[in-house]
Amino acid sequence: MSDEPEAAVVKRFLYVNRKAPHGTVYALEVLEMVLIAAMFDQDVHVAFIDDGVYQVKKGQTPGALEMKDFSKTYRALEGYGVEKLFVEQESLTERGLTQDDLLVPAEVISRAQMATLMNSMDVVLSA
């Protein structure tokens, strides 16, 4: 038996955000899971598809819904080592949005590229 410490196993995680940012707890809970995984030095990727693209849209005003605006937390992800953000082009287009509408730097990829990305991950969690 060796006295050398075991190397940590790093898995590639993809957190897929499909829901609008307000009205449910899904978006906030996924964001919390992303931060926790990043703290454990996992290879974290975050994807925004369907209404999930609204989570990273500039100019959110959830105060009218009496909800807290947590969208600014996405800007802090880089500080946690989470720099691999992806937004599906078709989801943006279907909602009349462009890359300029995003509050964080993200790679805009096609639906086919998103499927390839998902297939390349060790773990895919979707909400």
N, C-alpha and C positions, 0 to 999 in steps of 0.2 A: 504494500500500500504506500502510495507516494504522499509526501507532506506538502506537495505543491497544490495551491488552490485550483479548483475546477474553473475552467473558463466559463463565463456566463453565456448562455444561449440567447442569441438575439434573433427575434422573429420579426418578420415584416407584417405589420398590422395596417389594414386599411379601414378607416372609419368612414362609412358612407352616410351622408346626410341627405335625406329625401324630403323632410318635412319643413314647413314654414317655421320661422324662428319663434313665433309667438302663438299663444293659444293652447299649447301643450308643453310638456316638460321635455320632450324628446331632444330638441336642439341643445338645451342647456346640459342635459345629462350626457349626451355624446361629447360635448366640449369638455366636461369634467373627466370622462374616460380618457380622452386624448391627452389631457394634462397628466393624469396619473400614469399612463403608459410611457409618456415621455420622461417622467421622473425615474422610471425604472430602466432607462436607457434602451428602450425598444426602438426599432426602426419604424417610425410612425408616419403614415400617409393619411391625408384627409381629402375626401371627395365630396363635391356638392352636385347633386343632380335633382331633377324634378323641381319641386318647390323649395328644396334645400338651397338652391342658389340665392334665395332671398336672405339666407342667414349671413351672407357676406356682401350684401348690397349696401352701398353708402346711403346715408340719410334716413335711417330707421327712426321712427318716432313711436315707440310702443307705449308711451305715457297715456295716450288716449284709451288704451286697453288696460290701464293700471298695471302694466308689466314693466319690469326692470329691463333697461337696454344693456344687454350683455355683449352686444356685437363688438364693442371695443376690445373685448378679451381676445378676439381673433388676432388683433395686432400684436398681442403679447406672445403668441405661439412661437415666434422665432426665438425669443429668449429662452424657451424651453427646448430648443433644438428641433422644433417641428417646422420644417421649411418646405415640405412636399405637399402643397395644396393643389388640387385639381378641380376644375369646373368643367362640366359637360357643355360643349358648344350648343348642341341642340336644345338643351334646357334653357340656356340664356336666350337664344333666338325665339323660342316658343313664348317667352315671357317679355319680349320686347327689350331685353337687356343686352349690354355689350361688356367687354372686358373693362371699359372705362367706368362702368357702374360699380365695380368691385372695390371694397374698402381695404383689401389686402392683396399683395402680389400672389397670383395663382396662375398655374399653367392651364390654359383653355385647351381641352382636347375633345376629339370627336367621340361619339357614342361607341364606335368600334374600338377606338383606342382605350376608352374607359373599360370596356369588357376585357381587353388584353391586360390592362393594369390589374383588374380584379383577379384574373386568373393567375397572375404572377405572385400573389400574396400568400403568406402562410395562414393568415387569419383575416377574414372579412366580417366586419360587424356593421349592420345596417339598421338605421332607425328612420 
